[in-house]
């Protein structure tokens, strides 16, 4: 949650101040559903089965998410120049029209696999379409998106995929938690969430699942995310909401500074809530946008909390920057700094490293105006140490989660970046795959 601090620019005096948190205006109208996920919205089914793709016997490794009616789609994919076969196939399918299903496997990324990988990804979509059609849910291969996650450079074991698709179709149900388990790789827990809002008197639900723990960084993190909603919404409007939501969630987190070849966020909206269609001019679109962003932020925070080898989750907010873009530059510089992240691991506030990161961030700053707060407790005033005892700030940095708020006092630009510390365990985990 963002931290609100004193307005105006200029020097401040005293021993330092404590700041209070403020909540977003729509938060009171968004209800978090207990144990929710991708099947919380009306008209969605999912499953997760053990197909034999992962080496561990009996581990769930193939997930299927299905809309009982064709759904509008908006998707965001990795900007990595090396794109996995499923990413290439899904990009093309997402352009063609409405979508009925998403199939995802764990244990094999199907990346750097050439034309054979493309062939296997396309075959997987056709297998899902045929299996759904047999089950009474008519679909075409072009109405199926495909995702993969796992080791790069190996081909999908297609006999296992074929068995898995049939088993996943037979197991389709309104419980979405098995699907969340089936997309995990180095994750230590399944990630799922759902919220409810009311649009024009109609209950609307947005739910989602995600995977991710390592290679987490903007544009995008090594992650898969599938979000579903029963809202009726115009396709163009949905895509704008998704782009904005991703920018403020999955593209505002970092664990280790790496991204990957398979990163994908897919949002399906099937209209089963029967609300009047949301468009850019609908007065309640801001509420839907806030709810979608809430789902994405919750999943993004789970990814950072599950970061490989981390011991702390840190929310860095920059306020008072000359522009929103410069606030982002400053926040990302702090959140990505190896030196800063190492100091957090050692329970050391070391705000000098933060000042250093701000200085090389390309964001405009005046050293003598900078203020830095740890969980609302001021450590830096006018670019210098405050009179708050360092022992108090060290206790904050020793917590598993804390916030750092930086005020540059140069304008109204603001940005929040979620990150983590860097530990010895991260190195140990990633010595081999």
ZIWOGI-V675705 format. One record per residue. RES is the residue in one letter. PSI is psi as a letter, one per 20 degrees, with the letter a starting at -180 (none if undefined). D_FIRST is the distance of its C-alpha to the first C-alpha in whole Angstrom. Layout:
res psi d_first
RES PSI D_FIRST
RES PSI D_FIRST
//
This chain:
res psi d_first
X p 0
X q 4
X p 7
X p 10
X r 13
X q 17
X r 18
X q 21
X r 23
X r 25
X q 26
X r 24
X r 26
X a 26
X i 25
X q 21
X r 18
X p 15
X q 12
X q 10
X q 7
X q 7
X q 7
X q 9
X h 13
X i 13
X h 11
X i 14
X j 17
X o 15
X p 17
X p 16
X p 20
X p 21
X k 22
X r 22
X b 23
X i 25
X j 27
X h 25
X q 26
X q 30
X j 32
X q 31
X q 32
X r 32
X r 33
X p 33
X r 36
X o 38
X i 40
X j 41
X g 39
X q 37
X h 40
X o 39
X p 41
X i 39
X p 36
X p 34
X j 34
X p 35
X q 32
X p 33
X p 31
X p 33
X p 33
X i 36
X q 37
X p 36
X q 32
X q 31
X q 29
X p 27
X q 26
X p 25
X r 27
X q 27
X j 28
X p 30
X h 34
X o 35
X p 34
X q 35
X g 37
X h 35
X g 33
X g 36
X g 37
X h 34
X g 33
X g 37
X h 37
X h 33
X h 35
X i 38
X b 37
X q 35
X q 34
X h 35
X q 34
X p 32
X p 34
X p 32
X q 34
X q 32
X i 35
X p 36
X i 34
X l 37
X q 37
X l 39
X j 42
X b 44
X h 45
X h 46
X g 42
X g 42
X g 45
X h 43
X g 40
X g 42
X h 44
X g 41
X h 40
X h 43
X g 44
X g 41
X g 42
X g 45
X g 44
X h 42
X g 45
X h 47
X j 45
X j 45
X n 42
X p 44
X q 42
X q 43
X h 42
X i 40
X j 38
X p 36
X q 34
X p 34
X q 32
X q 32
X q 31
X b 32
X p 35
X q 36
X j 40
X q 41
X q 42
X p 41
X n 44
X h 45
X h 47
X h 44
X g 42
X g 44
X g 45
X h 41
X g 41
X g 43
X h 42
X h 38
X g 40
X h 42
X j 39
X p 37
X r 35
X j 32
X o 30
X j 28
X h 27
X h 30
X g 29
X h 26
X h 28
X i 31
X j 28
X q 27
X e 29
X j 27
X q 24
X i 25
X q 23
X q 23
X o 20
X q 20
X q 18
X q 19
X q 18
X p 20
X r 20
X p 23
X o 25
X l 28
X i 29
X p 28
X p 26
X p 24
X q 23
X p 21
X r 21
X r 21
X q 22
X r 21
X q 23
X p 22
X h 22
X r 24
X l 24
X p 20
X q 20
X q 19
X l 22
X r 22
X r 21
X n 24
X q 23
X q 24
X p 22
X o 24
X p 22
X q 24
X q 24
X j 27
X q 26
X o 29
X q 28
X q 30
X g 30
X g 29
X g 26
X g 25
X h 25
X g 23
X g 20
X g 20
X g 21
X g 18
X g 16
X g 17
X h 16
X j 12
X e 12
X h 16
X j 17
X k 13
X q 14
X q 17
X g 19
X j 22
X j 23
X q 25
X a 25
X a 28
X i 31
X j 29
X p 26
X p 25
X p 23
X p 25
X p 24
X p 27
X o 28
X i 31
X j 31
X i 32
X i 30
X k 32
X q 30
X p 32
X p 31
X p 27
X r 28
X h 27
X j 28
X p 27
X h 25
X j 23
X h 22
X h 19
X g 18
X g 19
X g 17
X h 14
X g 15
X g 16
X h 13
X g 11
X g 14
X g 14
X h 11
X g 11
X h 15
X g 13
X h 11
X h 15
X g 17
X g 15
X h 15
X j 19
X q 20
X o 23
X j 24
X q 20
X i 20
X q 16
X p 13
X p 11
X o 8
X o 10
X p 9
X p 12
X r 13
X k 17
X r 18
X h 21
X r 20
X h 17
X g 19
X h 20
X g 16
X g 16
X g 19
X g 18
X g 15
X h 17
X g 19
X g 17
X h 16
X i 19
X p 22
X g 24
X g 24
X g 21
X h 20
X h 23
X h 23
X h 19
X h 22
X j 24
X k 22
X o 23
X g 20
X l 23
X i 21
X h 24
X h 23
X g 20
X g 22
X g 25
X g 22
X h 21
X h 25
X j 26
X i 23
X i 25
X p 23
X q 24
X q 24
X o 26
X g 26
X i 26
X i 23
X p 21
X q 18
X p 16
X q 14
X o 13
X l 11
X i 12
X p 15
X p 17
X h 19
X p 21
X p 22
X k 24
X j 24
X r 26
X p 25
X r 24
X j 26
X p 23
X p 25
X h 24
X h 24
X h 21
X h 19
X h 21
X h 20
X g 16
X i 17
X i 19
X q 16
X h 16
X p 12
X r 10
X q 9
X p 11
X p 11
X p 14
X p 15
X i 19
X l 20
X i 22
X b 20
X j 18
X p 16
X q 13
X q 11
X p 9
X p 11
X p 10
X a 14
X r 16
X r 19
X p 22
X r 25
X h 28
X h 28
X g 27
X g 30
X g 32
X h 30
X j 31
X h 35
X r 36
X none 35
//
